[in-house]
Amino acid sequence: MKSRNWIGGEWITPNEGTVLVKNPSNLKEEVGVIHLSDESQVFQAEQAAKQAFKQWSKLTAAARGEYLYKMAAALEQHLEELATLASSEMGKPITEMKGEVTRGIHLLRYYAGEGVRADGSIIPSSDINVLQYTRRTPLGVVGVITPWNFPVAIPIWKFAPALICGNTVIWKPAEIASLTASKMAEIFEEAGLPGGVLNLVIGKGRVIGEALLEKIEINGLSFTGSTDTGRRIAATCASRNIKYQTEMGGKNAAIVLNDADLSKTIPMVISGAFRSSGQKCTATSRIIVEKGIYPAFVEQLQKAVSEIKIANALDPTAYLGPVASKSQFEIVQSYTEMARNQAEVIAECQTSVEEEGYYIKPLIATGVQAKHSLVQEEIFGPVAVALQAENFEEAIDLCNQTIYGLSASLFTSDLSKAHRFLDEADAGMVRVNQETAGVEYQAPFGGMKLSSSHTREQGQAALSFYSEIKTCAIKHTF
Ligand code: NAD
């Protein structure tokens, strides 16, 4: 397979260089070739998106919803094929990848339904002869910049609400999710989405991302990725007065209290930390355990982690596959070495894989201070750190000792402590007796502190980002 841009309904193979994609589960297997764009493709996308906006924004929201239903149906037909391609491109286990495509289908249907829901309210006027009300209007052309770790769901949770609100979109996916992005555009073309409504431009962040941000007229920008890139993007958008949202990194904590049921807690902590090889922004990377239960917790954790199955992402029995790329492999490996040299490894996966790929065996380390890099930096791999807390208060304090604030969990059977945690943990998503990852599409998603621009995605919250409110007033009798 080769990647292609989809601009104004036309397929274009750009020629600013190519990148060979090797399967991270098996480096001997070539998955396809990415064709990189130069900024001229961004200018073409700008023209196409502006042109398409004229008709798309004039359709009723219900009519736009019909397109989204067709996109969902087409995605459902291609679920297996798309999930297999994405697993081969970035190494997410096939079972999880199918779940992710299914989430994309649900998101499209959820936002399709918004086409026939109320989009404003009537506000009483001080003048009896005036009807005063609000309604949403689209922003215009919206830029969407996405990461590779949820190559299907994240783009859809951005462009589905953008499209239902009447915007047109220019989408720049992460380089190492470009084949998946190309296939998605093919599926949406097959669904009958009019040309120019969604425009896909594939290329490097520094080239395409920056052209999108600095050289064309866009009216909104939604970004998910690392905190460093997100902050630069936010600064550029603010200086141009472009409406923006940035969803960024995390260093999420799971707190285990003395009264937690370990037989249920441990599988959830491990799933939060190691599914998708720890490459979720909501992955558990700090495990804070109350002193009284720590010895039993570690004993059971060791056994469970040692038995985790790491395998080729296309193996349906794989608990986790490889990390996504060579650079991810090198970064995560530097942290596993740090864990071995500067901390104590208390649990480690003992299974191994025959194939040559970017496999990293999950591990949990301890014995470092709260300020240590292992406790403070986002690793984005299957490496977690355990910390002991004297009591509930210290556990909350440790939980909040981070620059990030995306997600946090508490495991307990004490309802009163559960409520205190929900109040006191500084995170956008706070969960009791559930893993830190796995928030539902119909609920707002986003972080506090350096995890987000304090906006929210998904659910109804996304509609507020992709539209502006107009306050309308008609004097009907005068
Ligand atoms: P990244 O910041 O390297 O890249 C994200 C996107 O930005 C890519 O499409 C990339 O090409 C583009 N980009 C890079 N430089 C750019 C620039 N100068 N201008 C414009 N665009 C540019 O992140 P990544 O490695 O793809 O993703 C991993 C990160 O994403 C992690 O930090 C993770 O926590 C975060 N993430 C956050 C969420 C969330 O919702 N909070 C969800 C998933 C991933």
Boltz pocket constraint, residues with backbone or C-beta under 6 A from the ligand:
constraints:
  - pocket:
      binder: B
      contacts: [[A, 145], [A, 146], [A, 147], [A, 148], [A, 149], [A, 150], [A, 172], [A, 173], [A, 174], [A, 175], [A, 203], [A, 204], [A, 205], [A, 206], [A, 208], [A, 209], [A, 210], [A, 213], [A, 224], [A, 225], [A, 226], [A, 227], [A, 229], [A, 230], [A, 232], [A, 233], [A, 247], [A, 248], [A, 249], [A, 250], [A, 279], [A, 280], [A, 281], [A, 378], [A, 380], [A, 406], [A, 447], [A, 451]]
      max_distance: 6.0
